[in-house]
Amino acid sequence: MNQKNKSICLLVASILTASSFAAVAGDVSHKRLLNADKEVGNWLTHHKNFEAHRFSKLEEVNTKNVKNLSLAWTFQLGGIQAGGIWPHGGLEGTPIVEDGIMYVTDGWGSVYAISVGDDKGKLLWKMDPETDKDWGGAVACCGVNNRGVALWKDKIVSHTLDGRLIVANKATGKIEWEKEVADPSVGETLTAAPLVVKDMVITGVAGAEYGIRGWIAATDLSTQKELWRTYTIPKPGEKGSETWKDDYDAWKNGGGSTWVTGSYDAETNMILWGVGNPGPDWDNEFRPGDNLYTNSVVALDADTGAIDWHFQYTPNDPFDYDGVNENVLVDTKIDGKKRKVMLHANRNGFAYAIDRATGEFLWGKPFVDRLTWTPGLDSKGKPVAYKPNQDVQHYAGQTAASRTNKEGVSCPGNMGGKNWPPTTYNPEAQLWYIPVIESCNTQINEETKPGTWQAREWWTGGGLKQHEQITGSVAAVDPKTGKVVAKHHTQYPQLGGLVSTAGNLVFVGNPDGRLSALDGKSLEELWSFETGAGLNAPPITFSANGKQYVAIMAGLGGAWPKWFVDGTKGLEKIEPSSTLYVFSL
């Protein structure tokens, strides 16, 4: 074949490839996202559906044949570079899959479009947002992380650590527009995956440890204009401001970040989003009062951002027990009555069921092996050790550090009984699975002085030290009662999240690199694979060309290697990585 004919063939091949890609890269409408579960082989939104179930109806891989699951292919990603206070990036993202195309992010926010199935990991394009690594990384509290993208029409929507919202063309990866929505100059960063509702994208912010004032914002994807921004710390005169009882404006640096992607209840048109810890973390005497809306879930009108109701888990939190974790929406019976429920596994070690229309507390039960900071919860869901007439809470015994008791030892420790790694709910088995951190640690108080806040400087009111080894577990919970019906203990804490399937399986990644499949009823381990790289991201499952796959990204990052590795001996040997693993029968 002469050179001219070769050129023509290459041109025809490229046109066919582009047209084939365009055929599958269809518009992702609000209706499609509302019905995401009907597209069984796809994974269209961050939590699989708006209800945050992270459950797949795929059942080709099941309890009988999972032992035959094997590695299909791998793909090497980038994003390993150092930046700011961090020696390397990590992977915490959830892959999005639409019609044979997977979209993943690395820790620095680069987006990769990968053809899956027969192509076995062919890169279609990569979009590098050229994140300012020193600027963003210097105020990234807990690692160089990006938890994934969202789909809207024929676009890819993503965030960057240095505060930008980016919209790119889904077929080419070309950036069509970008907008700064967070401000790293005051310690704000973006790590949460976007949530697209209707034609707007919802963004949460990180930065409580730098004394930001938290918020949740909605941007119109058609006009690029901000529709609303709801602050999670009310200013004087706003509802909830009375819970900040100081006389030196502690609310201005009150924390309340929103760095885990929320849920959407289409029936009520409410966005349910978790709110993080108040700042400074370990000096709650600096911020007397309950400190709303920190450590809470807020239900926001999707069109206006107005707070319809809230529920606070740990008032005047002295433990760093974020309430930011995902909220799972289920319909179930409680005390024999059908209820529309929001399930939430909190860092404080309690799992909660809340009426998602009203915010009414339904039940709250421990899911960790050890819980010392309160004897339990009362009938309204408040900690029994909480004293409503006391502006500064000390909770039970010597569990909280304070200005008079400089060290406190709490169980769970400050990383929580569960951190950001997501739960999964199997509606067929009616079981809710929680990735658990089994821990206690020592927290240290340092008195904070009014007027000492400085932009881009830590605002924690103390620190911590690890005095014992930390382990983990996977807990299966009955959503009707909160009872833990099965538990699978692990050598290391659960740092990556879960997915459940109609094949009665729960897939779980471990920080030492072990990916496991558990029996959904007994939680017995049925299969495992050693990736050789730390797993810090949630697994997913999808299908391509009629075949089921399981995928997970490997690359231990986040806060653990920097601050908690002393409590998990062996993990100090895990080297940085940035690899996508895909498995099939």
C-alpha positions in Angstrom: 0.0 0.0 0.0 1.4 3.4 -1.0 1.6 6.4 1.3 -1.4 8.1 -0.2 -3.6 5.0 0.4 -2.3 4.6 3.9 -3.2 8.2 4.7 -6.7 7.7 3.3 -7.2 4.6 5.4 -6.0 6.3 8.6 -8.4 9.2 7.8 -11.3 6.9 7.3 -10.4 4.9 10.5 -10.3 8.1 12.6 -13.6 9.3 11.2 -15.2 5.9 12.0 -13.7 6.0 15.5 -15.0 9.5 16.1 -18.4 8.8 14.8 -18.6 5.6 16.9 -17.7 7.5 20.0 -20.2 10.2 19.2 -22.9 7.6 18.8 -22.5 6.4 22.4 -21.7 9.8 23.9 -25.4 10.8 24.0 -27.0 13.6 26.0 -27.3 12.9 29.7 -30.6 14.5 30.6 -32.1 15.1 34.1 -34.6 12.4 33.1 -31.8 9.9 32.5 -30.2 10.7 35.8 -33.6 10.3 37.6 -33.8 6.8 36.0 -30.2 5.9 36.3 -30.9 2.5 37.9 -32.8 1.4 34.7 -29.5 1.7 32.8 -28.2 -1.4 34.5 -24.8 -1.6 32.8 -24.0 2.1 33.3 -22.8 4.1 36.3 -24.1 7.5 35.4 -23.8 9.5 38.6 -21.4 9.6 41.5 -23.4 7.4 44.0 -24.9 5.3 41.1 -28.3 7.0 41.7 -29.6 10.2 43.3 -30.5 8.1 46.4 -26.8 7.2 47.0 -27.4 3.4 47.0 -24.2 2.4 45.1 -26.1 -0.8 44.2 -25.9 -2.5 40.9 -28.6 -4.8 39.4 -25.9 -6.7 37.6 -25.7 -10.4 38.6 -23.5 -12.2 36.1 -20.8 -12.2 38.8 -22.4 -13.7 41.9 -21.7 -15.7 45.0 -21.4 -19.0 43.1 -18.8 -17.9 40.5 -17.0 -14.9 42.0 -14.1 -17.2 42.8 -13.4 -17.2 39.1 -13.1 -13.4 38.8 -9.8 -12.4 37.3 -7.9 -9.4 36.2 -9.1 -8.3 32.7 -6.8 -5.2 32.3 -5.1 -2.3 34.0 -4.6 1.3 33.0 -1.9 3.6 34.3 -3.1 7.1 35.2 -1.0 10.2 36.1 -1.5 12.7 38.9 1.2 11.3 41.2 3.0 14.7 41.4 3.8 16.4 44.7 2.3 19.8 45.6 2.0 22.1 48.6 2.3 20.1 51.8 1.8 16.7 50.0 4.5 14.4 48.7 2.2 12.8 46.1 -1.4 12.6 44.8 -3.9 9.9 45.6 -6.9 8.3 44.1 -10.3 8.5 45.8 -12.5 8.8 42.8 -15.6 6.9 41.6 -15.5 6.1 37.9 -18.4 7.1 35.8 -19.4 4.7 33.0 -21.7 5.5 30.1 -22.2 3.1 27.2 -18.8 1.7 27.1 -16.9 4.8 28.0 -15.4 5.3 31.5 -14.5 8.7 32.9 -12.0 8.9 35.8 -10.0 11.6 37.5 -6.6 11.5 39.2 -5.9 13.5 42.4 -5.0 16.7 40.6 -8.2 16.7 38.6 -7.1 15.5 35.2 -10.0 13.7 33.5 -9.5 10.6 31.4 -12.0 9.1 28.9 -11.3 5.4 28.5 -13.0 3.0 26.1 -13.8 -0.2 28.1 -14.9 -3.7 27.1 -13.2 -5.1 24.0 -10.7 -2.2 23.8 -9.4 -3.1 27.2 -8.5 0.3 28.4 -7.9 2.4 25.3 -7.4 6.1 26.1 -9.7 8.3 24.1 -8.6 11.6 25.6 -7.1 13.3 28.7 -8.1 16.7 30.0 -5.4 18.3 32.2 -6.8 21.4 34.0 -3.3 22.4 35.0 -4.2 22.7 38.6 -1.9 25.1 40.6 -0.3 22.4 42.6 1.5 24.5 45.2 -1.4 27.0 45.6 -4.1 24.3 46.0 -1.9 21.7 47.7 -0.7 24.0 50.4 -4.2 24.3 51.8 -5.5 20.8 51.0 -6.2 19.7 54.5 -6.4 16.0 53.8 -4.6 15.1 50.7 -4.4 15.7 46.9 -7.8 14.3 46.1 -10.5 14.5 43.4 -13.5 12.2 43.8 -14.8 12.2 40.2 -16.9 13.9 37.5 -20.5 14.3 36.6 -22.3 14.1 33.2 -24.6 16.7 31.8 -25.9 16.6 28.2 -22.8 16.1 26.1 -20.5 17.6 28.7 -18.2 16.4 31.5 -18.4 18.5 34.7 -15.5 18.4 37.1 -13.8 20.3 40.0 -10.2 21.2 40.7 -8.4 21.4 44.0 -7.6 25.1 43.3 -11.2 26.0 43.3 -12.5 25.8 39.7 -15.6 24.3 38.1 -14.8 23.0 34.6 -17.1 22.0 31.8 -15.5 20.0 29.0 -16.7 18.4 25.8 -17.5 14.8 26.4 -16.3 13.6 22.9 -13.0 15.5 22.9 -12.1 16.6 26.4 -11.7 20.1 25.3 -12.5 22.7 28.0 -15.5 24.7 26.9 -15.7 27.0 30.0 -14.4 27.2 33.5 -15.3 29.3 36.6 -13.7 29.9 40.0 -16.2 28.9 42.6 -13.9 28.5 45.6 -11.2 30.7 46.9 -7.9 29.0 47.9 -6.6 32.4 49.2 -8.8 31.9 52.3 -8.2 28.1 52.5 -11.1 26.9 50.3 -10.5 23.8 48.1 -12.7 21.5 46.0 -12.4 17.7 46.4 -16.1 16.5 46.1 -17.5 15.1 42.9 -20.1 17.5 41.4 -23.8 16.6 41.7 -25.9 17.6 38.6 -29.6 18.2 39.3 -31.8 19.5 36.5 -29.5 21.9 34.6 -27.4 23.0 37.5 -24.3 21.6 39.2 -24.1 21.5 43.0 -20.7 22.1 44.5 -19.4 21.5 48.1 -16.3 23.0 49.6 -13.4 21.8 51.8 -11.4 23.8 54.2 -12.8 23.7 57.8 -9.3 23.1 59.2 -8.2 26.5 57.7 -11.1 28.4 59.3 -13.3 28.9 56.2 -17.0 29.6 56.4 -18.6 26.6 54.6 -21.1 26.7 51.8 -23.0 24.7 49.2 -23.4 26.4 45.8 -25.5 25.9 42.6 -24.3 27.0 39.2 -26.5 27.1 36.1 -24.7 25.0 33.5 -26.5 26.7 30.6 -25.7 30.3 31.6 -22.6 29.7 33.8 -24.2 32.0 36.5 -24.4 31.1 40.1 -28.0 30.5 41.1 -27.6 30.3 44.9 -25.0 29.9 47.6 -26.1 28.7 51.0 -23.7 29.2 53.9 -23.5 26.4 56.4 -22.5 28.9 59.2 -25.3 31.6 59.6 -24.2 35.2 60.1 -25.8 37.3 62.8 -29.5 37.7 62.4 -29.9 34.5 60.3 -31.7 31.5 61.7 -29.2 29.4 63.7 -26.9 32.3 64.4 -28.0 32.2 68.1 -26.0 28.9 68.4 -22.8 30.9 68.1 -22.6 32.5 71.6 -19.3 34.2 71.6 -18.8 38.0 71.3 -15.9 38.0 68.8 -17.5 36.7 65.5 -16.3 33.1 65.7 -18.8 32.3 63.0 -16.7 34.0 60.4 -14.2 31.2 60.6 -16.6 28.5 61.8 -15.8 25.7 59.4 -18.8 23.6 58.3 -17.2 22.4 55.1 -19.2 20.2 52.7 -16.7 18.0 50.9 -18.7 14.9 50.3 -21.3 14.7 47.5 -24.9 14.9 48.6 -28.1 13.2 47.5 -31.3 14.4 45.7 -34.8 13.5 46.7 -36.8 14.2 43.5 -40.2 13.7 45.2 -39.6 16.6 47.5 -37.1 18.5 45.3 -34.7 18.5 48.2 -30.9 18.2 48.2 -29.7 16.4 51.3 -26.1 17.3 52.0 -23.8 16.7 55.0 -21.9 19.5 56.9 -18.5 19.0 58.5 -16.9 20.0 61.8 -16.8 23.5 63.3 -13.5 25.3 63.6 -11.3 25.4 65.5 -11.6 21.6 65.8 -10.4 20.9 69.3 -11.0 24.1 71.1 -14.8 24.2 71.4 -14.6 26.8 74.2 -13.6 29.3 71.5 -17.0 28.8 69.9 -19.6 28.3 72.7 -23.0 27.1 71.6 -24.3 24.3 69.4 -22.5 25.7 66.3 -25.2 25.2 63.6 -25.2 23.9 60.9 -21.9 22.1 61.6 -22.0 18.3 62.2 -25.5 18.3 60.5 -27.4 17.2 57.5 -29.2 20.1 55.8 -32.2 19.6 53.4 -32.0 22.3 50.8 -34.7 23.4 48.3 -33.0 22.5 45.0 -34.3 25.6 43.2 -33.5 28.2 45.9 -30.9 26.7 48.3 -33.1 27.6 51.2 -32.7 25.2 54.2 -36.0 23.4 54.8 -34.8 21.3 57.8 -31.7 20.1 59.5 -30.6 17.5 62.0 -27.4 18.0 64.1 -25.5 14.9 65.3 -22.8 16.3 67.7 -23.5 19.8 69.0 -20.5 22.0 69.9 -18.3 19.1 68.6 -14.9 18.8 70.4 -13.9 15.6 68.6 -13.7 16.5 64.9 -16.7 14.3 64.2 -17.7 15.6 60.8 -21.3 15.2 59.7 -20.3 15.4 56.1 -20.8 11.7 55.1 -23.2 10.7 52.3 -26.9 10.4 52.9 -28.7 7.3 51.6 -32.4 7.6 50.7 -34.5 4.4 51.2 -38.2 3.5 51.7 -38.6 1.0 54.5 -40.8 0.1 57.5 -39.9 1.3 60.9 -42.0 0.2 63.9 -44.4 -1.3 61.3 -45.0 2.0 59.5 -43.8 2.8 56.0 -41.3 5.6 56.2 -39.3 7.6 53.7 -35.9 7.5 55.4 -32.4 9.0 55.1 -29.7 6.7 56.4 -26.4 8.3 57.6 -23.3 6.7 59.2 -21.6 9.4 61.2 -18.0 9.8 62.3 -19.2 9.8 65.9 -19.9 6.0 65.6 -23.7 6.1 65.3 -25.8 5.2 62.4 -28.9 7.3 62.0 -32.3 6.9 60.4 -34.0 10.3 59.8 -37.4 11.0 58.1 -36.2 12.7 55.0 -39.3 14.9 54.5 -39.3 16.3 58.0 -35.9 15.7 59.7 -37.5 13.6 62.5 -35.2 11.3 64.3 -36.3 7.7 63.9 -33.4 5.6 65.3 -29.7 5.8 66.1 -27.4 2.8 66.8 -23.7 2.3 67.2 -21.9 0.5 64.4 -18.4 0.5 65.9 -17.0 -2.0 68.4 -16.0 0.7 70.9 -17.9 4.0 71.6 -16.9 6.0 74.7 -17.8 9.7 74.2 -21.5 9.3 75.1 -23.6 6.5 76.7 -26.0 6.6 73.8 -28.6 8.8 72.2 -31.9 10.0 73.6 -35.4 9.8 72.1 -34.7 12.9 69.9 -31.3 11.7 68.7 -29.2 13.9 70.9 -26.2 12.4 72.7 -27.1 11.4 76.2 -24.0 13.2 77.5 -25.1 16.5 75.8 -26.1 19.2 78.3 -28.5 21.6 76.5 -28.1 24.3 79.1 -24.3 24.2 78.8 -22.6 26.3 76.1 -19.4 24.3 76.0 -19.8 20.5 75.8 -17.4 18.1 77.4 -19.4 14.9 76.9 -18.5 11.7 78.8 -15.6 11.4 81.2 -12.2 12.5 79.9 -13.1 11.8 76.2 -12.8 15.5 75.0 -9.7 17.6 75.2 -10.4 21.1 76.8 -8.6 24.1 78.2 -8.7 22.5 81.6 -8.2 18.9 80.4 -5.5 19.2 77.7 -5.8 15.7 76.5 -8.8 13.5 75.8 -9.1 10.0 74.5 -12.2 9.2 72.5 -13.5 6.1 70.7 -14.0 6.5 67.8 -11.0 8.6 67.1 -11.1 11.9 65.2 -11.1 10.1 61.8 -14.4 8.7 62.9 -16.1 5.3 63.0 -16.7 6.0 59.3 -15.0 8.7 57.2 -15.9 9.8 53.6 -15.7 6.3 52.0 -19.3 5.6 50.9 -21.7 3.0 52.2 -23.9 0.9 49.9 -27.6 -0.2 50.2 -28.9 -3.3 48.7 -32.7 -2.8 48.2 -33.3 -6.4 47.3 -31.7 -7.8 50.4 -32.7 -4.7 52.4 -29.3 -4.4 54.0 -27.1 -1.3 54.4 -23.3 -1.9 54.5 -21.0 0.5 56.3 -17.1 0.7 55.8 -15.9 1.1 59.4 -12.8 2.5 61.1 -12.4 0.8 64.4 -10.3 3.3 66.4 -9.6 5.4 69.5 -7.1 8.3 69.6 -5.8 11.1 71.8 -6.8 14.7 71.0 -4.9 17.7 72.4 -6.3 21.1 73.1 -4.5 24.4 72.4 -6.2 27.5 73.4 -7.3 29.7 70.5 -7.1 33.5 70.9 -9.6 35.9 69.3 -8.2 37.8 66.3 -5.5 35.2 65.6 -7.0 33.7 62.4 -4.8 34.0 59.4 -5.7 33.1 55.8 -4.2 29.8 54.7 -3.0 28.9 58.2 -4.2 25.9 60.2 -7.2 26.7 62.5 -7.5 23.6 64.6 -7.2 24.5 68.2 -4.9 21.6 68.9 -3.8 18.3 67.4 -3.8 14.6 67.9 -1.6 11.6 68.5 -2.2 7.9 67.9 -1.7 5.7 70.9 -3.0 2.4 69.6 -3.4 0.4 66.4 -6.4 1.0 64.2 -8.4 -1.7 62.5 -11.6 -1.9 60.4 -14.7 -3.8 59.5 -17.6 -3.9 57.2 -21.0 -3.8 59.0 -24.3 -5.0 57.6 -27.2 -3.1 59.1 -30.9 -3.7 59.1 -32.4 -0.3 58.0 -35.6 -1.0 59.8 -34.0 -1.2 63.3 -30.4 -0.1 63.0 -29.2 -3.5 64.3 -25.8 -4.7 63.0 -26.7 -8.2 61.7 -23.2 -9.2 60.4 -19.7 -7.9 60.6 -16.5 -8.6 58.7 -13.4 -7.5 60.5 -10.3 -6.3 58.6 -6.7 -5.8 59.6 -6.8 -2.2 58.4 -9.4 0.6 58.6 -11.9 0.9 55.7 -10.6 3.9 53.7 -12.2 3.3 50.3 -15.9 2.5 50.3 -18.2 -0.2 49.0 -20.5 -1.4 46.2 -23.2 -4.1 46.5 -24.8 -6.1 43.6 -27.8 -8.2 42.7 -25.3 -11.1 42.7 -25.5 -10.8 46.5 -21.9 -9.5 46.7 -20.3 -6.6 48.5 -16.9 -5.5 47.0 -14.5 -3.8 49.3 -11.0 -2.4 48.8 -8.4 -2.3 51.6 -5.6 0.2 52.1 -3.0 -2.6 51.9 -4.1 -3.3 48.3 -6.4 -6.2 48.8 -9.7 -6.1 46.9 -12.3 -8.5 48.3 -15.8 -9.8 47.5 -17.9 -10.6 50.5 -21.1 -12.7 50.7 -23.9 -10.1 51.1 -25.6 -12.0 53.8 -22.9 -13.5 56.0 -20.0 -11.1 54.9 -17.8 -14.1 54.5 -14.9 -13.4 52.1 -15.4 -15.3 48.9 -12.7 -13.9 46.7 -9.7 -11.5 46.9 -7.0 -10.0 44.7 -3.8 -8.4 45.8 -3.3 -5.2 43.7 0.0 -4.4 45.3 -1.1 -0.8 45.7 -3.1 0.9 48.5 -6.9 1.1 47.8 -8.3 4.4 48.9 -11.2 4.6 46.4 -14.7 2.9 46.0 -15.1 0.0 43.6 -17.9 0.0 41.0 -19.4 -2.5 38.6 -20.6 -2.0 35.1 -21.2 -3.9 31.9 -19.8 -3.5 28.3 -20.6 -5.6 25.3 -22.9 -7.7 27.5 -20.2 -8.6 30.1 -19.9 -7.5 33.7 -16.8 -5.9 35.0 -15.6 -4.7 38.4 -13.3 -1.6 38.6 -11.3 0.2 41.2 -8.6 2.8 41.2 -5.5 2.1 43.3 -3.4 4.8 44.8 -3.3 5.4 48.6 -3.3 9.1 49.4 -5.3 11.4 51.6 -4.6 12.1 55.2 -3.7 8.5 56.2 -0.1 8.2 55.1 0.8 11.6 56.5 -0.9 11.6 59.9 -2.2 8.1 60.8 0.2 5.6 59.5 1.7 5.1 63.0 -1.6 3.5 63.9 -1.6 1.1 61.0 1.8 -0.6 61.0 2.6 -2.1 57.5 0.9 0.7 55.5 4.1 2.7 55.7 5.5 0.2 53.2 2.7 1.0 50.6 4.2 3.0 47.7 2.4 5.7 45.8 0.4 4.4 42.8 -2.1 5.6 40.2 -3.6 2.6 38.5 -7.1 1.5 37.3 -7.8 -2.2 37.8 -10.6 -3.9 35.9 -11.8 -7.5 36.6 -14.2 -9.9 34.9 -15.1 -13.6 34.7 
